[in-house]
């Protein structure tokens, strides 16, 4: 048995991206702002750590981790800009450009996370293999 929705109750096929914009162009919640800045600092620390590891050991998986950290620095810096001035990106890119930017940003966040997991998995595998061969 099939049911049909009335035309007014049927879901729309196009999603609309709506923004909640504060009336101020500076952070109104400093805890959240410092958290977004903390992501930049954490990715910079990871970048420094992976660069140190690469220069000390010359292991190839550090290249993957460095790329992931660089991408993380860029994405977290964009996050700070978007949080600090929510009106900047929509006014700069326009509604269609901002929607496209938003979806690219979300997919790049996922890609950066998966890339770092791949690098860390290779690192754990390499260290496990090295430890098991020394016994």
Secondary structure, 3 states (H helix, E strand, C coil): CCCCCCCCCCCCCCCCCCCCCCCCCCCCCHHHHHHHHHHHHHHHHHHHHHHHHHHHHCCCHHHHHHHHHHHHHHHHHHHHHHHHCHHHHHHHHHHHHHHHHHHHHHHHHHHHHHHHHHHHHHHHHHHHHHHHHHC
